[in-house]
C-alpha cells in the first residue's frame, strides 16, 4: 500500500511540474565559469525528446541488423552465402523427392503391366496423392500430366498385348530384331513353352535348385522384388527397348541400378510364388517395345 501511495505522489509531482521550466547549466567546478547553458527545459519536452531518441535508436538497430554484415553475429541469423546454399539445397531435395516418387510410380505400373495388370484410375489417384507435395501450381500440373501419361502408356501396352495374342510383332519391329541373339538365361529342359493364348508370356526352364540364372544381354537392373504369384523376380532393361524378366527365383543376386553383361549371374533358380509346377524352374520373359516375344526365336536352350 505504501508503494502505491509513493507512486501516486511521484505522478502528482510530474503532472504538477509538467510545464515548469528548468535550466541546465554546465560550469567549471573550480572557477564556476559557465561553459554551456540550456534554457526552457520542461518535463514535457524531455519526454518528447527521449521518446523520439528511443525510436531512432530502435530504427537504426533494425537497419544495422537487416542490411549490414553485422547481422551474422546475431544468434539465429546466417550469412547471405549460407542462406543461398540452404535455399539451393532445399530446392534440390524437393526435386529429388519428386523424381524418386515419379520413378517409383512408373516402376510399379511397369511391373504391374508386365504381370498383365493395369492400375485402375482410383489406384493412380491414390499413388499420386501419396507422392511428396510440391510448392507451385505448375509442378502440380506437371505431376497430373505425368501420372495420366503413365496410366495411358500402361493401358496402351496391355491393349497391344491382348490384341496381339501371337508371337508376331509388327513387320518393322520384326526387322529391327531379326538379328538379335541372346545368351541363355539358364541351362536345362524347357518344361513349358511360350503361349500368349494361355496368358503365359515366357518360357519355363527346368533346372537344379539354386543353379545359376544369367543375364541374356548387356543392360541395367531396373527392378527386383517378390510377390505371391511370381516369387522372387528381377527385371533388366537392355538397349533397343528390349526387356527381360526372370521369375520363380530362390534368391536375387543383383540390386536395382546394377549394370550387368550377357552371362552375368543375376539370380539362383527356385520354385517360389504360386505355381502349379512341383519342379524347380525359371520363368523367363522377353519383351520388345511393349510386346511379349518368344525367347526361343532368339536363343538356344540346352
Long-range contacts (C-beta under 8 A, 24 or more apart in sequence): 14-43, 17-43, 18-42, 18-43, 18-44, 19-43, 19-44, 94-132, 94-134, 94-135, 97-132, 98-131, 98-132, 98-134, 98-139, 98-143, 101-130, 101-131, 101-132, 102-131, 102-143, 102-146, 105-131, 105-147, 105-150, 106-150, 107-222, 107-223, 109-150, 109-151, 109-154, 110-154, 110-222, 110-223, 110-235, 111-223, 111-225, 111-235, 112-154, 113-154, 113-157, 113-158, 114-235, 114-243, 114-245, 114-285, 114-287, 115-227, 115-229, 115-230, 116-158, 116-161, 116-199, 116-201, 118-151, 118-154, 118-155, 118-158, 119-151, 119-154, 121-151, 124-148, 124-150, 124-151, 156-290, 157-290, 160-290, 160-291, 161-196, 161-201, 161-290, 161-291, 161-292, 164-196, 164-291, 165-196, 165-197, 166-196, 167-194, 167-196, 167-292, 167-293, 167-294, 167-297, 169-288, 169-289, 169-291, 169-293, 173-288, 173-289, 173-291, 176-240, 177-240, 177-242, 177-288, 177-293, 177-298, 180-242, 180-298, 181-298, 181-299, 182-216, 182-217, 182-244, 182-262, 182-286, 182-295, 182-298, 182-299, 183-214, 183-215, 183-216, 183-217, 183-262, 183-263, 183-299, 184-214, 184-216, 184-299, 184-300, 184-301, 184-302, 185-213, 185-214, 185-215, 185-216, 185-244, 185-246, 185-282, 185-284, 185-295, 185-299, 186-211, 186-212, 186-213, 186-214, 186-269, 186-282, 186-284, 186-301, 187-211, 187-301, 187-302, 188-281, 188-282, 188-301, 188-302, 189-301, 190-296, 190-301, 191-277, 191-279, 191-281, 192-277, 193-296, 194-292, 194-294, 194-295, 194-296, 196-292, 201-285, 201-287, 201-292, 202-245, 202-247, 202-283, 202-284, 202-285, 202-286, 202-292, 202-295, 203-283, 203-284, 203-285, 203-295, 203-296, 203-301, 204-277, 204-281, 204-282, 204-283, 204-284, 205-281, 205-282, 205-284, 205-301, 206-279, 206-280, 206-281, 207-269, 207-280, 207-281, 207-282, 208-269, 208-280, 209-250, 209-269, 209-270, 209-271, 209-280, 210-250, 210-251, 210-268, 210-269, 210-270, 211-268, 211-269, 211-280, 212-265, 212-268, 212-269, 213-246, 213-249, 213-265, 213-266, 213-267, 213-268, 213-269, 213-282, 214-262, 214-263, 214-264, 214-265, 214-266, 215-244, 215-260, 215-261, 215-262, 215-263, 215-264, 215-266, 216-244, 216-262, 216-284, 216-286, 216-295, 216-299, 217-242, 217-244, 217-262, 218-259, 218-260, 218-261, 218-262, 219-244, 219-259, 219-260, 220-257, 220-258, 220-259, 220-260, 221-254, 221-255, 221-256, 221-257, 221-258, 221-259, 221-260, 221-266, 222-256, 223-256, 224-252, 224-254, 224-255, 224-256, 226-272, 227-273, 228-273, 228-274, 229-273, 229-274, 230-273, 230-283, 231-270, 231-271, 231-272, 231-273, 231-275, 232-267, 232-270, 232-272, 232-273, 234-266, 234-267, 236-260, 236-266, 240-288, 241-288, 241-289, 242-286, 242-287, 242-288, 243-286, 243-287, 243-288, 244-284, 244-285, 244-286, 244-287, 245-284, 245-285, 245-286, 245-287, 246-282, 246-283, 246-284, 247-273, 247-282, 247-283, 247-284, 247-285, 248-272, 248-273, 248-275, 248-281, 248-282, 248-283, 249-282
